[in-house]
Amino acid sequence: MASVKRSRAADLEKAGWTRQFIASEPRLSEAKEAYEEMGLEVRLEPVDPEDLDQECKDCFEMDDSCRTIYTRPKKVDRS
């Protein structure tokens, strides 16, 4: 039986998260704040090198401060 490798991005998408883009400071904080002001939940994840082409991988390996921004609508507490 072959094992299936599930990517972190696929798990996040299944949980309702939408990938926005990759950023580093100061744009990372600016984007996070803007999405939160729009009423969205924001999640910052390390960049997955498997999602990048080789040219981009080279740069991200030198700068690990970049994060992938994911958003989803805030869950409403109905209690």
C-alpha positions as CSV (number, residue, x, y, z in Angstrom):
1,M,0.0,0.0,0.0
2,A,1.5,3.3,-1.0
3,S,1.6,6.1,1.5
4,V,0.1,9.4,0.6
5,K,2.0,12.6,1.5
6,R,-0.4,15.3,2.3
7,S,0.9,18.8,2.1
8,R,0.4,21.4,4.8
9,A,-1.3,23.6,2.2
10,A,-3.8,20.9,1.4
11,D,-4.6,20.5,5.1
12,L,-5.1,24.2,5.6
13,E,-7.3,24.5,2.5
14,K,-9.5,21.7,3.8
15,A,-9.8,23.6,7.1
16,G,-11.1,26.6,5.1
17,W,-7.9,28.7,4.8
18,T,-7.1,30.5,1.5
19,R,-3.5,31.0,0.5
20,Q,-2.9,34.7,-0.2
21,F,0.8,35.3,-0.9
22,I,4.3,35.2,0.5
23,A,5.8,38.2,2.3
24,S,8.5,39.4,4.7
25,E,8.6,42.4,7.0
26,P,7.4,45.1,6.8
27,R,4.8,44.0,4.3
28,L,4.0,40.9,6.3
29,S,2.8,42.9,9.3
30,E,1.0,45.4,7.1
31,A,-0.9,42.6,5.2
32,K,-1.8,40.8,8.4
33,E,-3.2,44.0,9.9
34,A,-5.1,44.8,6.7
35,Y,-6.7,41.3,6.5
36,E,-7.6,41.5,10.2
37,E,-9.2,44.9,9.7
38,M,-11.4,43.3,7.0
39,G,-12.6,40.9,9.6
40,L,-10.6,37.8,8.5
41,E,-8.7,35.3,10.6
42,V,-5.0,35.4,9.6
43,R,-2.5,32.5,9.8
44,L,1.2,32.9,9.0
45,E,3.0,29.7,7.9
46,P,6.6,29.0,7.0
47,V,7.2,28.9,3.3
48,D,7.1,25.4,1.9
49,P,10.0,25.0,-0.6
50,E,7.9,22.4,-2.5
51,D,5.6,25.2,-3.6
52,L,8.4,27.2,-5.2
53,D,10.3,27.0,-8.5
54,Q,14.1,26.5,-8.2
55,E,14.9,30.2,-8.6
56,C,12.6,31.2,-5.8
57,K,13.9,28.3,-3.6
58,D,17.4,29.7,-3.7
59,C,16.3,33.1,-2.3
60,F,14.0,31.7,0.4
61,E,16.7,29.3,1.6
62,M,18.8,32.4,2.3
63,D,16.0,34.3,4.0
64,D,13.8,32.3,6.3
65,S,11.9,35.3,7.6
66,C,9.3,35.0,4.8
67,R,5.9,33.6,5.6
68,T,2.9,32.4,3.6
69,I,-0.2,34.3,4.5
70,Y,-3.5,32.4,4.8
71,T,-6.9,33.9,5.6
72,R,-10.4,32.7,6.3
73,P,-13.6,34.2,7.5
74,K,-13.9,34.5,11.3
75,K,-16.1,31.8,12.8
76,V,-19.1,33.3,14.5
77,D,-19.7,32.1,18.1
78,R,-23.4,31.4,18.4
79,S,-23.5,30.6,22.1
